């Protein structure tokens, strides 16, 4: 006789631990589980399909996700009044083109930021982490700025020299911004040397040693889902997105996208180059070394 086990808890109250225990006594949870990450090193043990439906449901009832996050008093004091939640309720103008949809979302954010023309706007992808010391007494001397970042792949001790330094976070005064896509696609280091191209923006300040790019820090299963769903739809094909192929490439320190690149595993001395939070909490991130 099949038995149904339902684990219902509030957030951050031990549901992953209970699900892990259930799995250890042979309850069949799912073959599509959300694995470990920075917030839960041991794994979440949550079904990805159910998580997707839950997020969709929250969006349908117009629930602000930030308001649902349970933070400690310290975190509340540090972050709660510093984050603006901007919710897009309009339909995409072209739902079949992920790049158009992305630009639409980014433009919507800009339109809803209440900033002064002299305020700095810094844009980063989620895996681009700026070096905080660079922001002390920050003064942009040119129209735009690019933070050059060390490019890590899969784990904290694997570096992608071919892509380092990575042209990561961009900065501009709010009054000078054209669009987020313009920042990402048109503000490039190579522009500076193209003196014969008046159409290329050259007023760009370069910030060396500007942080870290932690790319594809996921399990093979999570990476498979990413490749099947993110904007680069050309990588959704099985030859890229198959979980077994991804696992083999990660073990061999190879590139996921067929670019014939090999990455380098670093020794323990490099840890001093990582963010201070990682250095002080290395044991908590042992799955990422």
C-alpha positions as CSV (number, residue, x, y, z in Angstrom):
1,X,0.0,0.0,0.0
2,X,1.4,3.4,-1.0
3,X,1.7,6.0,1.7
4,X,1.5,9.7,1.1
5,X,3.7,12.0,3.3
6,X,2.9,15.7,3.3
7,X,5.3,18.1,4.9
8,X,3.9,21.6,5.4
9,X,5.8,24.2,7.4
10,X,6.5,27.9,7.4
11,X,9.7,29.2,5.6
12,X,13.1,28.4,7.2
13,X,11.6,26.2,9.8
14,X,13.2,22.8,9.0
15,X,11.2,21.5,6.1
16,X,14.3,20.5,4.1
17,X,15.6,18.6,7.2
18,X,12.3,16.7,7.5
19,X,12.3,15.9,3.7
20,X,15.9,14.7,3.9
21,X,14.9,12.4,6.8
22,X,12.0,11.1,4.8
23,X,14.3,10.4,1.8
24,X,16.7,8.5,4.1
25,X,13.9,6.1,5.1
26,X,13.0,5.4,1.4
27,X,10.2,7.9,0.8
28,X,10.3,8.6,-2.9
29,X,10.3,12.4,-3.1
30,X,11.0,13.3,-6.7
31,X,13.6,13.0,-9.4
32,X,13.5,16.8,-10.0
33,X,14.6,18.2,-6.6
34,X,16.0,21.7,-6.0
35,X,19.6,21.0,-4.8
36,X,22.0,22.8,-2.6
37,X,23.0,26.4,-2.9
38,X,24.3,29.2,-0.6
39,X,21.1,29.4,1.4
40,X,21.0,25.6,2.1
41,X,24.2,23.7,1.7
42,X,22.7,20.3,2.4
43,X,19.9,20.6,-0.2
44,X,16.3,21.9,-0.2
45,X,14.6,18.6,-1.1
46,X,11.8,20.5,-2.8
47,X,10.2,19.5,-6.1
48,X,11.1,21.9,-8.9
49,X,7.7,21.6,-10.6
50,X,5.9,22.4,-7.4
51,X,8.2,25.3,-6.7
52,X,7.4,26.7,-10.2
53,X,3.7,26.4,-9.6
54,X,4.0,28.0,-6.2
55,X,5.9,31.0,-7.7
56,X,3.2,31.3,-10.4
57,X,0.5,31.2,-7.8
58,X,2.1,34.0,-5.8
59,X,2.4,36.1,-8.9
60,X,-1.2,35.5,-9.8
61,X,-2.4,36.8,-6.4
62,X,-0.1,39.8,-6.7
63,X,1.9,38.9,-3.6
64,X,5.1,40.8,-3.2
65,X,7.8,38.2,-2.8
66,X,10.0,40.4,-0.7
67,X,7.3,40.7,1.9
68,X,7.1,36.9,2.2
69,X,10.8,36.5,3.1
70,X,11.5,36.0,6.7
71,X,14.6,37.8,7.9
72,X,16.4,38.2,11.2
73,X,16.2,41.5,13.0
74,X,19.8,42.2,11.9
75,X,19.0,41.5,8.2
76,X,15.9,43.6,8.5
77,X,17.8,46.5,9.8
78,X,20.5,46.1,7.1
79,X,18.4,45.5,4.0
80,X,14.7,45.9,4.3
81,X,14.7,49.7,3.8
82,X,17.3,49.5,1.0
83,X,15.4,47.3,-1.4
84,X,12.7,48.6,-3.7
85,X,10.3,45.9,-5.0
86,X,9.1,46.7,-8.5
87,X,6.4,44.4,-9.9
88,X,5.6,44.1,-13.6
89,X,1.9,43.3,-14.1
90,X,1.7,44.1,-17.8
91,X,2.0,41.3,-20.5
92,X,5.2,41.1,-22.5
93,X,5.1,42.8,-25.9
94,X,6.6,39.8,-27.6
95,X,6.4,36.7,-25.4
96,X,8.2,34.5,-28.0
97,X,11.4,36.5,-27.9
98,X,13.2,36.1,-24.5
99,X,15.7,39.0,-25.3
100,X,12.9,41.4,-26.1
101,X,11.1,40.4,-22.9
102,X,14.3,40.9,-20.9
103,X,14.8,44.4,-22.3
104,X,11.1,45.1,-21.5
105,X,11.6,44.2,-17.9
106,X,14.8,46.2,-17.5
107,X,13.2,49.3,-19.1
108,X,10.3,48.9,-16.7
109,X,12.6,48.9,-13.7
110,X,14.3,52.1,-14.9
111,X,11.0,53.8,-15.4
112,X,10.0,53.1,-11.8
113,X,13.1,54.1,-10.0
114,X,12.9,57.4,-8.2
115,X,16.4,58.7,-8.6
116,X,18.2,62.0,-9.1
117,X,20.2,62.7,-12.2
118,X,23.5,62.7,-10.2
119,X,22.7,59.4,-8.5
120,X,24.9,56.4,-9.5
121,X,23.2,53.5,-11.1
122,X,25.2,50.2,-11.0
123,X,23.9,47.2,-12.9
124,X,25.1,43.7,-12.3
125,X,24.0,40.2,-13.3
126,X,23.1,38.1,-10.3
127,X,26.4,36.3,-10.4
128,X,28.6,39.4,-10.7
129,X,29.7,40.5,-7.3
130,X,31.4,43.9,-7.0
131,X,34.4,44.4,-4.7
132,X,32.8,46.6,-1.9
133,X,36.1,48.5,-1.3
134,X,35.7,50.0,-4.8
135,X,32.6,51.9,-3.6
136,X,34.3,53.8,-0.7
137,X,34.4,57.5,-1.7
138,X,33.3,56.4,-5.2
139,X,33.8,59.1,-7.9
140,X,33.2,58.3,-11.5
141,X,35.6,60.3,-13.6
142,X,34.1,59.4,-17.0
143,X,30.6,59.0,-18.3
144,X,30.5,55.2,-17.8
145,X,32.4,52.6,-15.8
146,X,33.2,48.9,-16.1
147,X,34.3,46.7,-13.1
148,X,36.7,44.0,-14.3
149,X,36.1,40.8,-12.4
150,X,37.8,37.5,-11.9
151,X,35.8,34.8,-13.7
152,X,35.1,31.6,-11.7
153,X,33.3,28.6,-13.1
154,X,31.3,25.9,-11.2
155,X,33.2,26.4,-7.9
156,X,35.2,28.9,-5.9
157,X,38.5,27.0,-6.8
158,X,38.0,26.8,-10.5
159,X,38.9,29.8,-12.6
160,X,38.2,30.5,-16.3
161,X,41.4,32.4,-17.3
162,X,40.0,32.7,-20.9
163,X,37.3,35.0,-19.7
164,X,39.2,36.9,-17.1
165,X,39.0,39.7,-16.4
166,X,35.3,39.6,-17.0
167,X,33.6,42.8,-18.0
168,X,31.0,42.7,-15.3
169,X,29.1,45.4,-13.3
170,X,28.5,48.7,-15.1
171,X,28.0,52.1,-13.5
172,X,26.6,55.4,-14.9
173,X,24.9,58.4,-13.5
174,X,21.2,58.1,-13.6
175,X,20.8,61.2,-15.8
176,X,23.1,59.7,-18.4
177,X,21.6,56.2,-18.8
178,X,20.0,55.3,-22.1
179,X,18.9,51.7,-21.2
180,X,20.2,48.7,-19.3
181,X,20.7,46.8,-22.5
182,X,22.8,49.7,-23.8
183,X,25.0,49.4,-20.7
184,X,25.5,45.7,-21.2
185,X,25.9,45.5,-24.9
186,X,27.5,48.8,-26.0
187,X,29.7,49.8,-23.1
188,X,32.7,47.7,-23.7
189,X,36.5,47.9,-23.0
190,X,37.4,47.4,-26.7
191,X,35.5,50.7,-27.5
192,X,38.3,52.8,-26.0
193,X,40.9,51.7,-28.6
194,X,38.6,52.2,-31.6
195,X,39.6,55.8,-32.2
196,X,38.4,55.5,-35.8
197,X,34.8,54.7,-34.7
198,X,33.0,57.9,-33.7
199,X,29.8,55.8,-33.1
200,X,31.4,53.9,-30.3
201,X,31.2,55.3,-26.7
202,X,34.7,55.9,-25.4
203,X,34.1,57.8,-22.2
204,X,34.6,54.7,-20.1
205,X,36.5,54.3,-16.8
206,X,38.0,50.9,-16.1
207,X,38.0,49.6,-12.5
208,X,40.7,46.9,-12.2
209,X,40.2,44.1,-9.7
210,X,36.6,45.1,-9.4
211,X,35.1,41.9,-8.0
212,X,34.1,38.4,-8.9
213,X,32.0,36.6,-11.5
214,X,30.7,33.3,-10.1
215,X,29.3,31.6,-13.1
216,X,27.2,28.4,-13.2
217,X,27.5,27.6,-9.5
218,X,24.8,24.9,-9.7
219,X,24.5,21.1,-9.6
220,X,24.3,19.3,-12.9
221,X,20.6,18.9,-12.5
222,X,20.1,22.6,-11.8
223,X,22.3,23.5,-14.8
224,X,20.3,21.2,-17.0
225,X,17.1,23.1,-16.1
226,X,18.9,26.5,-16.6
227,X,20.0,25.5,-20.1
228,X,16.6,24.4,-21.0
229,X,14.9,27.6,-19.8
230,X,17.2,30.6,-20.0
231,X,17.3,33.2,-22.9
232,X,20.0,31.4,-24.8
233,X,17.6,28.9,-26.2
234,X,20.3,27.6,-28.6
235,X,21.7,25.7,-25.6
236,X,18.5,23.9,-24.7
237,X,19.4,21.0,-27.1
238,X,20.2,17.7,-25.4
239,X,23.8,17.8,-26.5
240,X,24.2,20.8,-24.1
241,X,21.4,20.3,-21.5
242,X,21.6,16.6,-20.8
243,X,22.4,16.1,-17.1
244,X,24.9,13.3,-17.7
245,X,26.8,15.4,-20.3
246,X,26.9,18.4,-18.0
247,X,28.3,16.3,-15.1
248,X,31.0,14.9,-17.4
249,X,32.0,18.4,-18.6
250,X,32.1,19.8,-15.1
251,X,34.3,16.9,-13.8
252,X,36.6,17.4,-16.8
253,X,36.7,21.2,-16.2
254,X,35.3,21.8,-19.7
255,X,33.0,24.5,-21.0
256,X,29.3,23.7,-21.2
257,X,28.7,25.5,-24.5
258,X,31.1,23.7,-26.8
259,X,33.7,26.5,-26.9
260,X,36.6,24.1,-26.5
261,X,37.8,25.8,-23.4
262,X,39.4,24.1,-20.3
263,X,39.3,25.7,-16.9
264,X,41.9,25.6,-14.1
265,X,41.6,24.2,-10.6
266,X,43.4,26.4,-8.1
267,X,45.3,25.5,-5.0
268,X,44.3,26.6,-1.5
269,X,46.4,29.8,-1.6
270,X,43.9,31.5,-3.9
271,X,41.2,31.6,-1.2
272,X,42.5,35.0,0.1
273,X,41.4,36.4,-3.3
274,X,37.7,35.6,-2.6
275,X,35.1,37.8,-0.9
276,X,35.7,38.2,2.8
277,X,32.4,36.5,3.6
278,X,33.4,33.4,1.7
279,X,36.8,33.3,3.5
280,X,35.3,33.6,6.9
281,X,32.7,31.0,6.2
282,X,34.5,28.5,4.1
283,X,33.2,25.5,6.0
284,X,29.6,26.5,5.1
285,X,30.5,26.5,1.4
286,X,32.5,23.3,1.3
287,X,30.3,21.9,-1.5
288,X,31.5,24.8,-3.7
289,X,35.2,24.0,-3.4
